[in-house]
Amino acid sequence: MNSAWRELESTTHQDHVVAHVIGATVLGHFTFDETLHLLLDIGFIWSIYLDGQMVLLPHGVAVRELELDAESRARIGEEVELQLAGGADGLQYLEPIELTVSSVSFFENADRRRFVLSDEDSALTIEASIAEREFRLIHSSGSSNL
C-alpha cells in the first residue's frame, strides 16, 4: 500500500477561500455532519468537508445553516460569540486552538486529504479520511481525533 502524500493543486475556489484566511487566527474548531468548522478571529467560520471542498461564511450564517436542533445550534452560537470575545472555559462544542494562518498547503493520499495551516512558530495539520468519515487534527503543541 502506498502511504506517500503528494502535493495537491488547489482549486480556484480553494485559492479564493485561502486568500481570505491568510493572516486570520484560528480560535477554535468543532465538527458536525462530517464537516470541520474552524472559527476565525475575523468573525467567519471556515468549513472544510471530507473531500477537501471548503466554504467561508460569517459565523452567524454558518451556525444558522447547521442542521441540528435549535438548542444545540443556540449553544454553538453562544460558544462562538464567547470565543470571539476572548475565550471561555467549559465549552461543550468548540475546542479552543490558536494559530495565525500564514500559509496553507494541500496534499492527498488515495481517499485521504491533508491540509497544513502554518504560522511562524507552529502548524495545524488537518487530515480528512473519506473512508473513515473523520477528521484528525494535529497541532504542533498536541493532537486530537475528531
N, C-alpha and C positions, 0 to 999 in steps of 0.2 A: 504494500500500500504506500502510495506516495504521500508523504507528510510535509512536503515543501510548500511554503506560502509563496505566491508570486504576486508582484505588484499589479494592481488592477487600475486600469484607466478609469477615471471618474467621468460621470455623465455631465452634460451641460447643466442639468438641474442640480446635481450634487455640487458642482462648482459654484453655482449661484448661492446655494444654501451656505456652503463653507465660507464664501466671501463675506456673508453677513455675520458669521460667528467668530471669525478671526478677531482677536482682541477681547472677546467676551469671556466671562468667567463662569464655568460650570459650578453651580452652587449645590446641586443635589440631583438625584435620579430616582425614578421608580419605573416598574414595568407593569404593563396591563395589556391584555389581549395580544400577546406575542409582539409587543412593541416596547422599545426602550425610550423613555422620555427623560431628557436632560433639561433641567431648569437653568436658564442663563440669567446672569445679573442684569441683562438689558430688558428683562420682562417678557422674554419669549421662551417657549418650550420647543426644543429641537427633538423631534420624534424620529427614531430610526427603526425600520422594520427588519425582520429577519433576513430578507433578501437584499438588504442594503439600500433600498429606497428610503427617502427621507423627506420630511416636511418641517418647516419652521413657522410657528404660529404664535401670536400674542398669547400669553398664558391663560387669560380668561377664555379665549376661544378654544384653545386646546383642551382645557378642563371641561368645558361645556360639551365638547364632542365625544368625551369618554362615554361609552355605552355601559353604564352601571347605575346602581340605584342612587337616588337623589342624596341620601345621607352620606354615602361614600364619596360621591362627587363633591359635595359641600366640604367634607373633611379634607380632601385633597386640595381644594381651592384655598382653604384656611392655611394648610401647611405651606403651600406655595407662597402665600402672602407673608406668613411668618418668616420664611427663609429669605425672601426678598428684603424684608425689613431688618435683617441682621442675624437670623438664625434662632432656633428654638430647640429645646430638649424634648424628648418623649414623642418624637414624630412616629406616626403609625405607617404611613405610606412612603414618605420621601426620605431617602437616605442621603444625608449631607456628604458632600465631597467638594473639594475646591481645586480648580485647575484653570488657569487662564490659557485659552486656546491660541497658540501662535502658529501651529501647523496641523494639518490633517492628512493622513496617508491612508490609502485603501489597498487591501490585499484579499486574495481568495485562495482557497484550497478545497477543491471539489464543491460540496454544497455549503461550505463554511465561508463566512466573511469576517474580516478583521479590519477595524478602524483604529488608528493610533492617533490620539489627540496629544499634542506635545506643547509644553511651555518651556521656559528656560531651565527649570530645575527638575521636572518630572514628566511622566507620561501617563495617560489613561488609555489602556488597550481594551477595546470592546470586541469580543468575539461572539459572533452570531452563528448558531447551528440550525439550519433549516430542518435537518433530520431529527434532531433532539428537541426542536421547538423551544430553544432557550438562549439566553444571553449570559455571558460571563464577563465581568469587569475586573481588570487587573490595574490597580493604581500603583504607582511607584512606591507608595507607602503601605500597600496591602492589597488584598483581593477579596472579592465576594462573588458567589454564584447566584444568579437570578433565575 
